[in-house]
């Protein structure tokens, strides 16, 4: 399957677009689902590990355990915070404007 490199390169903007409203942190698997809904041709089939790999070049984003209480049970999965996403976007934009 061919991937559109322009959209892969802008995964940060796509994440900002699909970030769940009001959430301080999100699971990678949830974000992969939302990304696939936004651009199925680019993100369709992505799993949490692929998103983690795509975020590696952005040191502002630290993928870590994110806990949620669902039906009274604590569930922990890999994810990151909205604040880290915004920091990565700010850093990327700063670097672009400096070039």
N, CA, C and O atoms as a GROMACS GRO file, in nm:
protein
  396
    1UNK      N    1   0.084  -0.118   0.000
    1UNK     CA    2   0.000   0.000   0.000
    1UNK      C    3   0.089   0.124   0.000
    1UNK      O    4   0.182   0.134   0.079
    2UNK      N    5   0.059   0.217  -0.088
    2UNK     CA    6   0.136   0.340  -0.098
    2UNK      C    7   0.091   0.439   0.008
    2UNK      O    8  -0.029   0.457   0.031
    3UNK      N    9   0.187   0.502   0.072
    3UNK     CA   10   0.157   0.602   0.175
    3UNK      C   11   0.189   0.740   0.119
    3UNK      O   12   0.287   0.756   0.046
    4UNK      N   13   0.110   0.839   0.153
    4UNK     CA   14   0.132   0.976   0.112
    4UNK      C   15   0.233   1.037   0.209
    4UNK      O   16   0.200   1.067   0.324
    5UNK      N   17   0.356   1.055   0.162
    5UNK     CA   18   0.465   1.101   0.248
    5UNK      C   19   0.437   1.238   0.308
    5UNK      O   20   0.480   1.266   0.420
    6UNK      N   21   0.366   1.324   0.237
    6UNK     CA   22   0.337   1.457   0.290
    6UNK      C   23   0.255   1.448   0.417
    6UNK      O   24   0.279   1.523   0.512
    7UNK      N   25   0.158   1.358   0.421
    7UNK     CA   26   0.076   1.346   0.541
    7UNK      C   27   0.151   1.275   0.653
    7UNK      O   28   0.133   1.309   0.770
    8UNK      N   29   0.233   1.179   0.621
    8UNK     CA   30   0.312   1.112   0.724
    8UNK      C   31   0.405   1.213   0.790
    8UNK      O   32   0.426   1.210   0.911
    9UNK      N   33   0.462   1.302   0.710
    9UNK     CA   34   0.553   1.402   0.764
    9UNK      C   35   0.480   1.501   0.854
    9UNK      O   36   0.544   1.568   0.935
   10UNK      N   37   0.350   1.512   0.842
   10UNK     CA   38   0.274   1.607   0.923
   10UNK      C   39   0.184   1.535   1.023
   10UNK      O   40   0.071   1.578   1.048
   11UNK      N   41   0.233   1.428   1.078
   11UNK     CA   42   0.156   1.351   1.174
   11UNK      C   43   0.119   1.437   1.295
   11UNK      O   44   0.015   1.416   1.357
   12UNK      N   45   0.204   1.534   1.329
   12UNK     CA   46   0.173   1.620   1.443
   12UNK      C   47   0.047   1.702   1.418
   12UNK      O   48  -0.040   1.711   1.506
   13UNK      N   49   0.036   1.761   1.301
   13UNK     CA   50  -0.083   1.841   1.268
   13UNK      C   51  -0.207   1.752   1.264
   13UNK      O   52  -0.314   1.792   1.308
   14UNK      N   53  -0.191   1.631   1.210
   14UNK     CA   54  -0.305   1.539   1.205
   14UNK      C   55  -0.348   1.498   1.346
   14UNK      O   56  -0.467   1.488   1.373
   15UNK      N   57  -0.252   1.474   1.434
   15UNK     CA   58  -0.285   1.442   1.573
   15UNK      C   59  -0.357   1.558   1.641
   15UNK      O   60  -0.453   1.537   1.715
   16UNK      N   61  -0.311   1.679   1.616
   16UNK     CA   62  -0.377   1.796   1.675
   16UNK      C   63  -0.521   1.806   1.626
   16UNK      O   64  -0.610   1.847   1.701
   17UNK      N   65  -0.544   1.768   1.502
   17UNK     CA   66  -0.678   1.777   1.444
   17UNK      C   67  -0.773   1.674   1.505
   17UNK      O   68  -0.892   1.703   1.523
   18UNK      N   69  -0.722   1.555   1.537
   18UNK     CA   70  -0.810   1.448   1.586
   18UNK      C   71  -0.808   1.431   1.738
   18UNK      O   72  -0.880   1.347   1.791
   19UNK      N   73  -0.727   1.510   1.808
   19UNK     CA   74  -0.714   1.492   1.953
   19UNK      C   75  -0.852   1.498   2.019
   19UNK      O   76  -0.930   1.589   1.991
   20UNK      N   77  -0.883   1.402   2.106
   20UNK     CA   78  -1.014   1.402   2.174
   20UNK      C   79  -1.034   1.528   2.258
   20UNK      O   80  -0.952   1.560   2.344
   21UNK      N   81  -1.143   1.597   2.233
   21UNK     CA   82  -1.171   1.724   2.301
   21UNK      C   83  -1.173   1.707   2.452
   21UNK      O   84  -1.234   1.615   2.506
   22UNK      N   85  -1.104   1.797   2.519
   22UNK     CA   86  -1.104   1.798   2.665
   22UNK      C   87  -1.014   1.696   2.731
   22UNK      O   88  -1.006   1.692   2.854
   23UNK      N   89  -0.946   1.614   2.654
   23UNK     CA   90  -0.860   1.510   2.711
   23UNK      C   91  -0.717   1.562   2.727
   23UNK      O   92  -0.661   1.620   2.634
   24UNK      N   93  -0.659   1.542   2.845
   24UNK     CA   94  -0.521   1.582   2.869
   24UNK      C   95  -0.421   1.481   2.814
   24UNK      O   96  -0.309   1.516   2.778
   25UNK      N   97  -0.464   1.356   2.806
   25UNK     CA   98  -0.378   1.250   2.752
   25UNK      C   99  -0.466   1.153   2.674
   25UNK      O  100  -0.587   1.147   2.692
   26UNK      N  101  -0.401   1.077   2.586
   26UNK     CA  102  -0.475   0.981   2.505
   26UNK      C  103  -0.388   0.858   2.479
   26UNK      O  104  -0.265   0.866   2.477
   27UNK      N  105  -0.455   0.747   2.460
   27UNK     CA  106  -0.386   0.623   2.425
   27UNK      C  107  -0.348   0.626   2.277
   27UNK      O  108  -0.422   0.678   2.194
   28UNK      N  109  -0.232   0.569   2.248
   28UNK     CA  110  -0.189   0.559   2.108
   28UNK      C  111  -0.291   0.486   2.023
   28UNK      O  112  -0.317   0.526   1.909
   29UNK      N  113  -0.348   0.379   2.075
   29UNK     CA  114  -0.443   0.302   1.993
   29UNK      C  115  -0.567   0.385   1.960
   29UNK      O  116  -0.622   0.373   1.851
   30UNK      N  117  -0.612   0.467   2.053
   30UNK     CA  118  -0.726   0.556   2.026
   30UNK      C  119  -0.689   0.657   1.918
   30UNK      O  120  -0.766   0.681   1.826
   31UNK      N  121  -0.569   0.714   1.930
   31UNK     CA  122  -0.525   0.811   1.831
   31UNK      C  123  -0.507   0.747   1.694
   31UNK      O  124  -0.536   0.811   1.592
   32UNK      N  125  -0.460   0.624   1.689
   32UNK     CA  126  -0.447   0.554   1.560
   32UNK      C  127  -0.583   0.537   1.493
   32UNK      O  128  -0.596   0.555   1.372
   33UNK      N  129  -0.683   0.504   1.571
   33UNK     CA  130  -0.819   0.490   1.517
   33UNK      C  131  -0.867   0.623   1.461
   33UNK      O  132  -0.923   0.628   1.351
   34UNK      N  133  -0.846   0.730   1.535
   34UNK     CA  134  -0.889   0.863   1.491
   34UNK      C  135  -0.812   0.909   1.368
   34UNK      O  136  -0.868   0.970   1.277
   35UNK      N  137  -0.681   0.881   1.366
   35UNK     CA  138  -0.601   0.915   1.248
   35UNK      C  139  -0.649   0.840   1.125
   35UNK      O  140  -0.657   0.896   1.016
   36UNK      N  141  -0.681   0.712   1.142
   36UNK     CA  142  -0.729   0.630   1.030
   36UNK      C  143  -0.863   0.681   0.978
   36UNK      O  144  -0.890   0.673   0.858
   37UNK      N  145  -0.947   0.734   1.067
   37UNK     CA  146  -1.074   0.793   1.023
   37UNK      C  147  -1.049   0.921   0.944
   37UNK      O  148  -1.120   0.951   0.848
   38UNK      N  149  -0.948   0.997   0.986
   38UNK     CA  150  -0.914   1.123   0.918
   38UNK      C  151  -0.854   1.098   0.780
   38UNK      O  152  -0.896   1.158   0.681
   39UNK      N  153  -0.755   1.009   0.774
   39UNK     CA  154  -0.684   0.981   0.649
   39UNK      C  155  -0.657   0.830   0.636
   39UNK      O  156  -0.547   0.783   0.663
   40UNK      N  157  -0.760   0.756   0.596
   40UNK     CA  158  -0.744   0.611   0.588
   40UNK      C  159  -0.633   0.568   0.492
   40UNK      O  160  -0.569   0.465   0.513
   41UNK      N  161  -0.610   0.646   0.388
   41UNK     CA  162  -0.505   0.611   0.292
   41UNK      C  163  -0.366   0.624   0.351
   41UNK      O  164  -0.272   0.561   0.302
   42UNK      N  165  -0.351   0.704   0.455
   42UNK     CA  166  -0.220   0.724   0.518
   42UNK      C  167  -0.205   0.639   0.644
   42UNK      O  168  -0.104   0.572   0.663
   43UNK      N  169  -0.307   0.643   0.730
   43UNK     CA  170  -0.295   0.582   0.862
   43UNK      C  171  -0.373   0.451   0.879
   43UNK      O  172  -0.365   0.388   0.984
   44UNK      N  173  -0.446   0.410   0.778
   44UNK     CA  174  -0.521   0.285   0.788
   44UNK      C  175  -0.429   0.169   0.823
   44UNK      O  176  -0.328   0.147   0.756
   45UNK      N  177  -0.463   0.096   0.926
   45UNK     CA  178  -0.382  -0.019   0.967
   45UNK      C  179  -0.272   0.014   1.066
   45UNK      O  180  -0.204  -0.076   1.115
   46UNK      N  181  -0.254   0.141   1.098
   46UNK     CA  182  -0.152   0.176   1.197
   46UNK      C  183  -0.190   0.118   1.332
   46UNK      O  184  -0.307   0.115   1.370
   47UNK      N  185  -0.088   0.072   1.403
   47UNK     CA  186  -0.105   0.025   1.540
   47UNK      C  187  -0.026   0.116   1.632
   47UNK      O  188   0.050   0.201   1.585
   48UNK      N  189  -0.044   0.099   1.760
   48UNK     CA  190   0.019   0.187   1.859
   48UNK      C  191   0.170   0.197   1.839
   48UNK      O  192   0.227   0.305   1.851
   49UNK      N  193   0.236   0.087   1.808
   49UNK     CA  194   0.381   0.088   1.791
   49UNK      C  195   0.423   0.173   1.671
   49UNK      O  196   0.529   0.236   1.675
   50UNK      N  197   0.343   0.176   1.567
   50UNK     CA  198   0.376   0.259   1.451
   50UNK      C  199   0.366   0.407   1.485
   50UNK      O  200   0.447   0.487   1.440
   51UNK      N  201   0.267   0.443   1.564
   51UNK     CA  202   0.255   0.582   1.606
   51UNK      C  203   0.373   0.619   1.696
   51UNK      O  204   0.430   0.727   1.681
   52UNK      N  205   0.409   0.532   1.786
   52UNK     CA  206   0.525   0.557   1.872
   52UNK      C  207   0.649   0.581   1.788
   52UNK      O  208   0.725   0.673   1.815
   53UNK      N  209   0.670   0.499   1.686
   53UNK     CA  210   0.786   0.514   1.599
   53UNK      C  211   0.781   0.646   1.522
   53UNK      O  212   0.884   0.712   1.504
   54UNK      N  213   0.663   0.686   1.476
   54UNK     CA  214   0.649   0.811   1.402
   54UNK      C  215   0.676   0.932   1.490
   54UNK      O  216   0.713   1.038   1.440
   55UNK      N  217   0.659   0.918   1.621
   55UNK     CA  218   0.680   1.028   1.714
   55UNK      C  219   0.823   1.035   1.768
   55UNK      O  220   0.860   1.134   1.831
   56UNK      N  221   0.903   0.933   1.743
   56UNK     CA  222   1.041   0.929   1.794
   56UNK      C  223   1.123   1.053   1.759
   56UNK      O  224   1.199   1.101   1.842
   57UNK      N  225   1.110   1.108   1.636
   57UNK     CA  226   1.189   1.226   1.603
   57UNK      C  227   1.150   1.353   1.681
   57UNK      O  228   1.215   1.456   1.666
   58UNK      N  229   1.048   1.345   1.761
   58UNK     CA  230   0.999   1.462   1.835
   58UNK      C  231   1.025   1.441   1.984
   58UNK      O  232   0.943   1.382   2.054
   59UNK      N  233   1.139   1.490   2.032
   59UNK     CA  234   1.176   1.465   2.173
   59UNK      C  235   1.080   1.525   2.275
   59UNK      O  236   1.081   1.485   2.391
   60UNK      N  237   0.997   1.620   2.234
   60UNK     CA  238   0.900   1.679   2.327
   60UNK      C  239   0.791   1.580   2.366
   60UNK      O  240   0.726   1.595   2.469
   61UNK      N  241   0.772   1.478   2.281
   61UNK     CA  242   0.666   1.380   2.308
   61UNK      C  243   0.727   1.257   2.373
   61UNK      O  244   0.812   1.190   2.315
   62UNK      N  245   0.682   1.229   2.493
   62UNK     CA  246   0.726   1.111   2.565
   62UNK      C  247   0.609   1.014   2.572
   62UNK      O  248   0.511   1.038   2.642
   63UNK      N  249   0.621   0.904   2.501
   63UNK     CA  250   0.518   0.800   2.508
   63UNK      C  251   0.540   0.726   2.639
   63UNK      O  252   0.650   0.681   2.670
   64UNK      N  253   0.432   0.713   2.714
   64UNK     CA  254   0.440   0.653   2.848
   64UNK      C  255   0.309   0.581   2.877
   64UNK      O  256   0.217   0.580   2.795
   65UNK      N  257   0.302   0.522   2.994
   65UNK     CA  258   0.177   0.458   3.036
   65UNK      C  259   0.074   0.566   3.070
   65UNK      O  260   0.102   0.660   3.144
   66UNK      N  261  -0.046   0.548   3.016
   66UNK     CA  262  -0.158   0.639   3.044
   66UNK      C  263  -0.271   0.554   3.101
   66UNK      O  264  -0.318   0.460   3.037
   67UNK      N  265  -0.314   0.588   3.220
   67UNK     CA  266  -0.420   0.512   3.286
   67UNK      C  267  -0.556   0.576   3.269
   67UNK      O  268  -0.568   0.698   3.263
   68UNK      N  269  -0.657   0.492   3.260
   68UNK     CA  270  -0.796   0.535   3.252
   68UNK      C  271  -0.879   0.442   3.340
   68UNK      O  272  -0.848   0.323   3.353
   69UNK      N  273  -0.983   0.495   3.399
   69UNK     CA  274  -1.075   0.412   3.473
   69UNK      C  275  -1.195   0.386   3.383
   69UNK      O  276  -1.266   0.480   3.345
   70UNK      N  277  -1.218   0.260   3.350
   70UNK     CA  278  -1.329   0.220   3.263
   70UNK      C  279  -1.410   0.115   3.338
   70UNK      O  280  -1.358   0.011   3.378
   71UNK      N  281  -1.539   0.144   3.355
   71UNK     CA  282  -1.628   0.055   3.428
   71UNK      C  283  -1.571   0.016   3.564
   71UNK      O  284  -1.582  -0.099   3.608
   72UNK      N  285  -1.508   0.114   3.630
   72UNK     CA  286  -1.455   0.092   3.764
   72UNK      C  287  -1.319   0.023   3.767
   72UNK      O  288  -1.264   0.004   3.876
   73UNK      N  289  -1.265  -0.014   3.652
   73UNK     CA  290  -1.135  -0.081   3.647
   73UNK      C  291  -1.030   0.013   3.590
   73UNK      O  292  -1.056   0.086   3.494
   74UNK      N  293  -0.912   0.009   3.649
   74UNK     CA  294  -0.800   0.088   3.598
   74UNK      C  295  -0.737   0.014   3.481
   74UNK      O  296  -0.697  -0.102   3.494
   75UNK      N  297  -0.729   0.080   3.366
   75UNK     CA  298  -0.669   0.022   3.247
   75UNK      C  299  -0.556   0.114   3.203
   75UNK      O  300  -0.575   0.235   3.192
   76UNK      N  301  -0.440   0.057   3.178
   76UNK     CA  302  -0.323   0.134   3.139
   76UNK      C  303  -0.275   0.087   3.002
   76UNK      O  304  -0.260  -0.032   2.976
   77UNK      N  305  -0.252   0.185   2.916
   77UNK     CA  306  -0.199   0.158   2.781
   77UNK      C  307  -0.099   0.268   2.749
   77UNK      O  308  -0.089   0.367   2.821
   78UNK      N  309  -0.024   0.250   2.641
   78UNK     CA  310   0.075   0.348   2.599
   78UNK      C  311   0.007   0.468   2.535
   78UNK      O  312  -0.088   0.453   2.459
   79UNK      N  313   0.056   0.588   2.568
   79UNK     CA  314   0.001   0.710   2.512
   79UNK      C  315   0.088   0.828   2.550
   79UNK      O  316   0.201   0.811   2.596
   80UNK      N  317   0.035   0.948   2.531
   80UNK     CA  318   0.110   1.068   2.564
   80UNK      C  319   0.012   1.183   2.591
   80UNK      O  320  -0.109   1.168   2.577
   81UNK      N  321   0.068   1.297   2.630
   81UNK     CA  322  -0.018   1.408   2.671
   81UNK      C  323  -0.037   1.509   2.558
   81UNK      O  324   0.046   1.520   2.467
   82UNK      N  325  -0.147   1.581   2.567
   82UNK     CA  326  -0.176   1.688   2.472
   82UNK      C  327  -0.072   1.799   2.484
   82UNK      O  328  -0.032   1.858   2.384
   83UNK      N  329  -0.027   1.827   2.606
   83UNK     CA  330   0.075   1.929   2.628
   83UNK      C  331   0.204   1.894   2.554
   83UNK      O  332   0.268   1.982   2.498
   84UNK      N  333   0.241   1.765   2.554
   84UNK     CA  334   0.361   1.724   2.482
   84UNK      C  335   0.343   1.740   2.332
   84UNK      O  336   0.436   1.780   2.262
   85UNK      N  337   0.223   1.709   2.282
   85UNK     CA  338   0.196   1.728   2.139
   85UNK      C  339   0.209   1.875   2.102
   85UNK      O  340   0.273   1.909   2.003
   86UNK      N  341   0.149   1.962   2.182
   86UNK     CA  342   0.158   2.106   2.153
   86UNK      C  343   0.302   2.156   2.158
   86UNK      O  344   0.342   2.240   2.078
   87UNK      N  345   0.380   2.105   2.252
   87UNK     CA  346   0.521   2.143   2.262
   87UNK      C  347   0.598   2.100   2.138
   87UNK      O  348   0.682   2.174   2.088
   88UNK      N  349   0.569   1.980   2.089
   88UNK     CA  350   0.637   1.930   1.968
   88UNK      C  351   0.600   2.014   1.846
   88UNK      O  352   0.686   2.042   1.763
   89UNK      N  353   0.475   2.054   1.836
   89UNK     CA  354   0.432   2.138   1.724
   89UNK      C  355   0.500   2.274   1.732
   89UNK      O  356   0.547   2.326   1.631
   90UNK      N  357   0.505   2.332   1.850
   90UNK     CA  358   0.570   2.461   1.870
   90UNK      C  359   0.717   2.453   1.832
   90UNK      O  360   0.770   2.540   1.763
   91UNK      N  361   0.784   2.348   1.877
   91UNK     CA  362   0.926   2.329   1.846
   91UNK      C  363   0.948   2.311   1.696
   91UNK      O  364   1.039   2.371   1.639
   92UNK      N  365   0.865   2.230   1.633
   92UNK     CA  366   0.876   2.210   1.488
   92UNK      C  367   0.856   2.341   1.413
   92UNK      O  368   0.932   2.372   1.321
   93UNK      N  369   0.755   2.417   1.451
   93UNK     CA  370   0.727   2.544   1.384
   93UNK      C  371   0.840   2.645   1.405
   93UNK      O  372   0.873   2.722   1.315
   94UNK      N  373   0.897   2.644   1.524
   94UNK     CA  374   1.010   2.732   1.553
   94UNK      C  375   1.128   2.698   1.463
   94UNK      O  376   1.193   2.788   1.409
   95UNK      N  377   1.156   2.570   1.448
   95UNK     CA  378   1.267   2.526   1.363
   95UNK      C  379   1.240   2.561   1.217
   95UNK      O  380   1.332   2.603   1.145
   96UNK      N  381   1.116   2.544   1.173
   96UNK     CA  382   1.083   2.578   1.034
   96UNK      C  383   1.101   2.726   1.007
   96UNK      O  384   1.151   2.763   0.901
   97UNK      N  385   1.061   2.810   1.101
   97UNK     CA  386   1.072   2.955   1.079
   97UNK      C  387   1.217   3.002   1.085
   97UNK      O  388   1.252   3.105   1.028
   98UNK      N  389   1.302   2.926   1.155
   98UNK     CA  390   1.443   2.960   1.163
   98UNK      C  391   1.519   2.922   1.036
   98UNK      O  392   1.625   2.977   1.007
   99UNK      N  393   1.463   2.828   0.961
   99UNK     CA  394   1.532   2.782   0.837
   99UNK      C  395   1.517   2.878   0.723
   99UNK      O  396   1.569   2.853   0.614
   0.00000   0.00000   0.00000
